[in-house]
Amino acid sequence: MNISKNYSSINPFDVNVIEVTKDKLSFHFINIEDYDEAFKEFINESITSIWNGILGDDDLDDVRIEIKNWFNGKDYKKKAGFIAEFFCHLYMKSLDYEQHFIFQNLEEQGSMKKGFDGLYQLNDEMWLYESKSSLHTTQNASHNSNIGEAFHDIDKKLQGKKLDSNNNPISPWNNAISHASLLQVNLDKSLIENLNSFKKRFNKKDFENIKNFNVIPSSTIFLEDKWTIINNDNLKVELERLTKKYKYKKMNILCINKKSIENFIGYIDEKI
């Protein structure tokens, strides 16, 4: 049974959610053209905890300055990737998912964190998140291709198929433990113990199967002057065809049509 919901009345996003109950699958189709005052206020209320965790003492203007500094020298594509991730985290926050990581980079000044793009919990269930984005200039850009890439990226990380320069498997669990153990996040000892078990098995090359995990692959397309809203019915059909053979425990698919990066950069610059 398919259930369509419009969540606009209970959060600031223009979103249509379609649940495919029999497959434990949900499609979240989100359109972000401009920012009205309610949307800006929600960003104001959320951005500091997304960026620096629940115990971070940075105020709104401090966080804006840090983000603006991160943008310095970055090309359009890197800015777009950052913004795409941020709005997915903002959306997950609107659904009350617990964020067990901080968005600001811990490893190196020039890039965002490695490992999974995000690790969440909802009702004591763990969710793995991966973000992919495309520009309006990207040839054949589509939510279908981005979602497929994001899903397979999670799968490869779990299976130890992401390799370093010495052809050794890169463990995504080291980074997950590092973030989940920070004072700035909601400390959950059971979650950390589970992550540590995954890490130990990974080190022994006893890799995980994605069918045992809840996953959130996301796709964001920046459309600029080609702006249009998502065709819910067509995209649902395309994604059902794409994911027909996918294995997972539960899956939330996020697809965002976003007009530009400039409105977010303008927001960041407002009070600096």
C-alpha positions as CSV (number, residue, x, y, z in Angstrom):
1,M,0.0,0.0,0.0
2,N,1.3,3.5,-0.9
3,I,0.5,6.3,1.5
4,S,1.2,9.9,0.3
5,K,1.6,12.6,2.9
6,N,2.2,16.3,2.7
7,Y,4.4,17.4,5.7
8,S,4.3,21.1,4.9
9,S,1.9,21.9,7.8
10,I,4.2,20.3,10.4
11,N,7.6,21.4,9.3
12,P,9.0,24.2,7.1
13,F,9.9,22.0,4.2
14,D,7.9,21.7,1.0
15,V,8.0,17.9,1.0
16,N,5.9,15.0,-0.2
17,V,6.5,11.7,1.5
18,I,5.4,8.4,-0.1
19,E,5.6,5.3,2.0
20,V,5.8,1.8,0.4
21,T,4.9,-0.1,3.5
22,K,5.4,-3.6,2.2
23,D,9.0,-2.8,1.2
24,K,9.8,-0.7,4.4
25,L,10.7,2.1,2.0
26,S,10.0,5.8,2.1
27,F,10.5,8.4,-0.7
28,H,10.9,12.0,0.5
29,F,10.6,14.5,-2.4
30,I,11.7,18.0,-1.3
31,N,11.6,21.3,-3.1
32,I,13.7,24.3,-1.9
33,E,13.3,27.3,-4.1
34,D,13.5,30.3,-1.8
35,Y,13.7,30.8,2.0
36,D,10.7,32.4,3.7
37,E,10.9,33.7,7.2
38,A,9.7,30.4,8.8
39,F,12.3,28.5,6.9
40,K,15.1,30.9,7.9
41,E,13.9,30.7,11.5
42,F,14.2,26.9,11.4
43,I,17.7,27.2,10.1
44,N,18.6,29.7,12.8
45,E,17.2,27.2,15.5
46,S,19.1,24.2,14.0
47,I,22.3,25.2,12.4
48,T,24.5,25.5,15.5
49,S,23.6,22.0,16.8
50,I,24.0,20.5,13.3
51,W,27.4,22.2,12.9
52,N,28.8,21.8,16.4
53,G,26.6,19.4,18.4
54,I,24.2,19.9,21.3
55,L,26.8,21.0,23.8
56,G,28.5,23.5,21.5
57,D,28.6,27.0,22.9
58,D,29.0,28.8,19.6
59,D,26.3,31.3,18.9
60,L,24.6,31.7,15.5
61,D,27.0,34.4,14.2
62,D,30.1,32.4,15.3
63,V,28.8,29.4,13.3
64,R,28.1,31.6,10.3
65,I,31.6,32.9,10.4
66,E,33.1,29.4,10.6
67,I,31.0,28.2,7.7
68,K,31.9,31.3,5.7
69,N,35.6,30.6,6.4
70,W,35.1,27.0,5.2
71,F,33.6,28.4,1.9
72,N,36.7,30.6,1.3
73,G,38.6,29.3,-1.7
74,K,36.2,26.4,-2.4
75,D,34.8,26.0,-6.0
76,Y,31.1,25.8,-6.8
77,K,31.0,22.0,-6.8
78,K,32.4,21.7,-3.2
79,K,30.1,24.5,-2.0
80,A,27.2,22.7,-3.6
81,G,28.1,19.4,-1.9
82,F,28.4,21.0,1.5
83,I,25.0,22.8,1.1
84,A,23.3,19.6,-0.2
85,E,24.5,17.7,2.9
86,F,23.5,20.5,5.3
87,F,19.9,20.6,4.0
88,C,19.5,16.8,4.3
89,H,20.7,17.0,7.9
90,L,18.3,19.9,8.5
91,Y,15.4,17.8,7.1
92,M,16.3,14.8,9.2
93,K,16.3,17.1,12.2
94,S,12.8,18.2,11.3
95,L,11.8,14.5,11.5
96,D,13.4,14.1,15.0
97,Y,16.2,11.8,14.0
98,E,19.1,12.0,16.6
99,Q,22.3,13.2,15.0
100,H,25.3,11.2,16.3
101,F,28.0,13.2,14.6
102,I,28.9,16.9,14.1
103,F,28.8,18.4,10.7
104,Q,31.9,20.6,11.0
105,N,35.1,18.9,9.8
106,L,37.3,17.2,12.4
107,E,40.0,15.8,10.1
108,E,41.3,18.4,7.8
109,Q,40.5,22.0,7.0
110,G,40.0,21.4,3.3
111,S,37.3,18.8,3.2
112,M,34.3,17.4,5.1
113,K,34.6,14.3,7.3
114,K,35.3,10.9,5.9
115,G,33.4,7.7,6.6
116,F,29.6,7.8,6.4
117,D,28.2,11.2,5.7
118,G,26.0,10.8,8.7
119,L,24.9,8.4,11.4
120,Y,21.5,8.8,13.0
121,Q,19.2,7.1,15.5
122,L,15.4,7.0,15.7
123,N,13.7,5.0,18.3
124,D,17.0,3.3,19.1
125,E,17.5,2.2,15.5
126,M,20.7,3.2,13.7
127,W,20.6,4.7,10.3
128,L,23.5,5.3,7.8
129,Y,23.4,8.3,5.6
130,E,25.1,9.1,2.3
131,S,24.8,12.2,0.2
132,K,25.3,12.8,-3.6
133,S,24.6,16.0,-5.5
134,S,24.6,17.3,-9.1
135,L,24.9,20.7,-10.6
136,H,22.5,22.0,-13.3
137,T,25.4,21.8,-15.7
138,T,26.0,18.1,-15.0
139,Q,25.2,16.1,-18.1
140,N,22.4,13.6,-17.5
141,A,22.1,14.5,-13.9
142,S,19.2,12.7,-12.2
143,H,18.0,11.7,-8.8
144,N,17.9,8.1,-10.0
145,S,21.7,8.1,-10.7
146,N,22.6,9.9,-7.5
147,I,20.5,7.6,-5.3
148,G,22.0,4.6,-7.0
149,E,25.5,6.0,-6.4
150,A,24.8,6.8,-2.7
151,F,23.3,3.4,-2.0
152,H,26.2,1.6,-3.6
153,D,28.7,3.8,-1.8
154,I,27.2,2.8,1.6
155,D,27.3,-0.9,0.4
156,K,31.0,-0.6,-0.7
157,K,32.0,1.0,2.6
158,L,30.3,-1.8,4.6
159,Q,31.9,-4.5,2.4
160,G,35.4,-3.1,2.7
161,K,35.5,-2.2,-1.0
162,K,36.7,1.4,-0.4
163,L,40.5,1.2,-0.5
164,D,43.3,3.5,0.5
165,S,46.4,4.1,-1.5
166,N,47.9,0.8,-0.3
167,N,44.8,-1.1,-1.4
168,N,43.7,-1.7,2.2
169,P,40.0,-1.5,3.1
170,I,39.1,1.9,4.6
171,S,37.0,1.3,7.8
172,P,34.0,3.7,8.1
173,W,33.6,2.7,11.7
174,N,36.6,4.5,13.0
175,N,35.1,7.8,12.1
176,A,31.7,6.8,13.3
177,I,33.0,5.9,16.7
178,S,35.0,9.2,16.8
179,H,31.9,11.3,16.2
180,A,29.5,9.3,18.3
181,S,31.9,9.5,21.3
182,L,32.2,13.3,21.3
183,L,30.9,15.4,24.2
184,Q,28.9,17.5,21.7
185,V,26.6,14.6,20.7
186,N,24.0,12.6,22.6
187,L,26.2,10.0,24.2
188,D,24.7,6.5,23.7
189,K,26.9,3.8,25.1
190,S,24.9,1.0,23.5
191,L,25.4,2.6,20.1
192,I,29.1,3.1,20.6
193,E,29.4,-0.6,21.7
194,N,27.7,-1.7,18.5
195,L,29.9,0.6,16.4
196,N,33.0,-0.9,18.1
197,S,31.8,-4.4,17.3
198,F,31.4,-3.5,13.7
199,K,34.9,-2.0,13.8
200,K,36.5,-5.1,15.2
201,R,34.8,-7.3,12.7
202,F,35.9,-5.0,9.9
203,N,39.5,-5.2,11.1
204,K,39.3,-9.0,10.8
205,K,37.8,-8.5,7.3
206,D,34.5,-9.9,8.5
207,F,32.5,-7.3,6.6
208,E,28.8,-6.3,7.0
209,N,25.9,-6.9,4.7
210,I,23.8,-3.8,3.8
211,K,20.6,-5.9,4.1
212,N,21.0,-5.7,7.9
213,F,21.1,-1.9,8.0
214,N,18.8,1.1,7.8
215,V,20.0,3.4,5.1
216,I,19.4,7.0,3.9
217,P,20.7,7.6,0.4
218,S,20.1,11.2,-0.7
219,S,20.2,13.2,-3.9
220,T,20.3,16.9,-4.4
221,I,20.2,18.7,-7.8
222,F,20.9,22.4,-8.0
223,L,18.8,23.7,-10.9
224,E,19.5,27.5,-11.0
225,D,17.6,29.0,-14.0
226,K,16.3,25.6,-14.9
227,W,14.3,25.5,-11.7
228,T,11.3,23.1,-11.6
229,I,9.7,21.1,-8.8
230,I,10.0,17.3,-8.6
231,N,7.4,15.3,-10.5
232,N,6.5,13.0,-7.7
233,D,4.7,10.3,-9.7
234,N,7.3,9.9,-12.3
235,L,10.2,9.9,-9.9
236,K,8.5,7.4,-7.7
237,V,8.1,5.0,-10.6
238,E,11.8,5.5,-11.6
239,L,13.0,4.9,-8.0
240,E,10.9,1.9,-7.5
241,R,12.3,0.4,-10.6
242,L,15.9,1.3,-9.5
243,T,15.6,-0.1,-6.0
244,K,13.6,-3.2,-6.8
245,K,16.6,-5.5,-6.2
246,Y,18.2,-3.5,-3.4
247,K,18.6,-5.3,-0.1
248,Y,18.2,-3.3,3.1
249,K,16.5,-3.4,6.5
250,K,14.7,-0.1,6.0
251,M,15.4,2.7,3.6
252,N,14.5,6.4,3.4
253,I,15.3,8.0,0.0
254,L,15.7,11.8,0.0
255,C,15.5,13.7,-3.3
256,I,15.9,17.5,-3.2
257,N,15.4,19.9,-6.0
258,K,17.2,23.1,-4.9
259,K,17.3,26.2,-6.9
260,S,20.8,27.5,-6.1
261,I,23.7,27.7,-3.7
262,E,23.5,31.5,-3.6
263,N,20.5,31.8,-1.3
264,F,22.3,29.8,1.4
265,I,25.5,31.8,1.0
266,G,23.4,34.9,1.3
267,Y,21.9,33.5,4.5
268,I,25.3,32.8,5.9
269,D,26.4,36.4,5.0
270,E,23.3,38.1,6.5
271,K,24.5,38.8,10.1
272,I,28.3,38.7,9.7
